[in-house]
Amino acid sequence: VAQAPAAKKTGSSSVLDLFPTTVKKKETVVVKEQLDFAGEKVMVQKEVEVGSAEHSKLQNKGPKKTNLDNLIEKLQGKSKKMNTIDKTEHDWGNHVKKEGLEDELNTYKKNGYMEKVKFLANADEKLEAQLKEQRQAERQARARAQNM
């Protein structure tokens, strides 16, 4: 009787090692920006995919500001503000990077929980519709039988 080869056990296997074809990293560029959130200056670093709409928008931004332009902007008090949703998104992104959850989240995003929930909900709806039709047919059959 042939036995299956024993699986290798590694102490620290990443999701990329487990599912090499499902996780693909795309080329990114880091964009740094200083924003104002609740009176505090927050340095935001965003990784933008090369060739994405956001990347092309940043490239077409026009001439770069000089230090004098930045100084005038500070004196006038016109700094970009960050809202709570953007700050939360920024904090979540930092947490994911700090904990090393990017690969795991990307892997489980595909065919993940939400898709399964949608599938099961659709299946339940179809089953309910079939059962409803069956009950209605039974009621009609009983009504015909009583009328005769």
Secondary structure, 3 states (H helix, E strand, C coil): CCCCCCCCCCCCCCHHHHCCCCCCCCCEEEEEEEEEECCEEEEEEEEEECCCHHHHHHHCCCCCCCHHHHHHHHHHCCCCECCHHHHHHHHHHHHHHHHCCHHHHHHHHCCCHHHHHHHHHHHHHHHHHHHHHHHHHHHHHHHHHHHC
